[in-house]
Amino acid sequence: MIHEQPILLVEDDVVGVMTVKRAFKQRKVTNPLYTAGNGIEALELLRETTRENAELQRPGLILLDLNMPLMNGIELLGHLRREPALQTIPVVVMTTSRNDRDLDACYRLGIAGYIVKPVRYPKFVDAIKTLNDYFTLCHVPQGSPD
Amino acid sequence: MLKSLAEFFRRLLDTSDFPARWHCGNWSPELGWLHVLSDAAIWAAYMTIPLAIVYYLRRRQGDFLFPRVLLLFGAFVAMCGTGHIIESTIFWYPVYRLSGLVKLLTAIISWVTVIALIRLAPAALRIPGLVKMNQELILRNRELDEYAHVVSHDLRAPLQGIATLAEWITEDNRDKLGGESLEQLELLMQRVTRMEQLIDGVLEYSRIGRVTARLDDVDARAVVEQTLELLDVPASINVTIHALPVVRYNRQHLARVFQNLLDNAIKHMGAPAGELEISCEERPTEWEFRVRDTGPGIAPEHHARIFKMFQVLRPREDGATSGVGLPIVHKIVTRHGGALTLRSTPGEGATFLFTVPRSRRARELSGADAALIERLGQ
């Protein structure tokens, strides 16, 4: 999806990361996958990719969990929206349950989607399939237009 | 003694022994009318107090802690008022016997009231401020909903991990695992599903209390028809929808009420063929909706507990019910100022009845009470 640009997964739970990796493999999603355990790690990694001569390519999509230590998903979204180099990366929130206040806050911060992770794994794979189909169809910016 | 008492009552309204007050002394018209009109005004004001007391006691039965003392106080004020109106009539009709009798009765009632108030004082002082107590209660309820929400939100994450890992173990080791282990993993997954239903139930239950619901004019018939379409009703069940009104309600809430009631009725319909009937009766102050089924019915001893959280009457293994359906209906109906009741005899089906207040005032009473209590406390 997204022309093979890297995808950043921000998720603190090991099983959560394994779930996404396995579902990607199963759905044959071949994008490079970066992972970060919380908002601070994610922000550092993203800033790293926007430097000149960076080793890592800037991600074309962020999959974001909300409940995380140190800096949670909503706080990270706030930072992303304030940084011109990171503003245009689409963010899809993947959380364990619907919270109306979070939902509202996330869309205010310009997310591209909000997915409640199904408890059963096969349904999660279905969700990843839909996500893959959509972002294969969808164009996203590749870095900042200079 | 007895004779003079009889004489007193016989001549209670007799005015022949005294001159009318106008002729007794040197009244200027201004001074006389000052007395007459002031006494009349006092009487009128005093009489409204017992009327108001009786009115409030009847309208808010059970809300007053000392109704008898309140009535006594009302009688005391009424007697005081009567004394004043007699004072003003004496300017024309010198009924001094009646006036004296009324004064005596006023004195007696006054003292009875004084004694009652003194005896009441310790009990009355022990009551914590009702306004404060109510405020606390509203706050606690809100906190409880908030708490339930946060907890179930957090419980869902580890549950998802458990489900996923169990699924992978099964998937990756299907050949290596014995039939027994596979069976146990299947049982594990069933429990995970059940726990997921419970968590989602608690989340929904608590959401009803946390979110302020928007009211619309909702066509109940359309809601019922849409709900039935989604429910996949077996062809053997004959559904009848009678005339249903348009009611002022939150659309999602009304849909949820019908969905849970109809779903319940269909799931519990024991016989392969059955009747499902949805009707509504118009009452002066409310609508009464009825959902009737011809299922096995519910024994009277269960009636009280089916509206409580997580009370499933059938064994859990068939996995059909999570036990939060009716509590959710109950919470929605009461939040909208109505009542949910059940009429059922085992073997003869069940009818769930819920009311929707028709007047804006009645509908908002529960909400208005909370707002008033909050305002009073400030």
Interface residues (C-beta under 8 A of the other chain):
Chain A: D13 V15 G16 M18 T19 R22 N67 T96 S97 R98 N99 D100 K117 P118 V119 R120 Y121 P122 F124
Chain B: H149 S152 H153 D154 R156 A157 L159 Q160 G161 A163 T164 L165 E167 W168 M189 V192 T193 E196 I199 L203 R207 V211
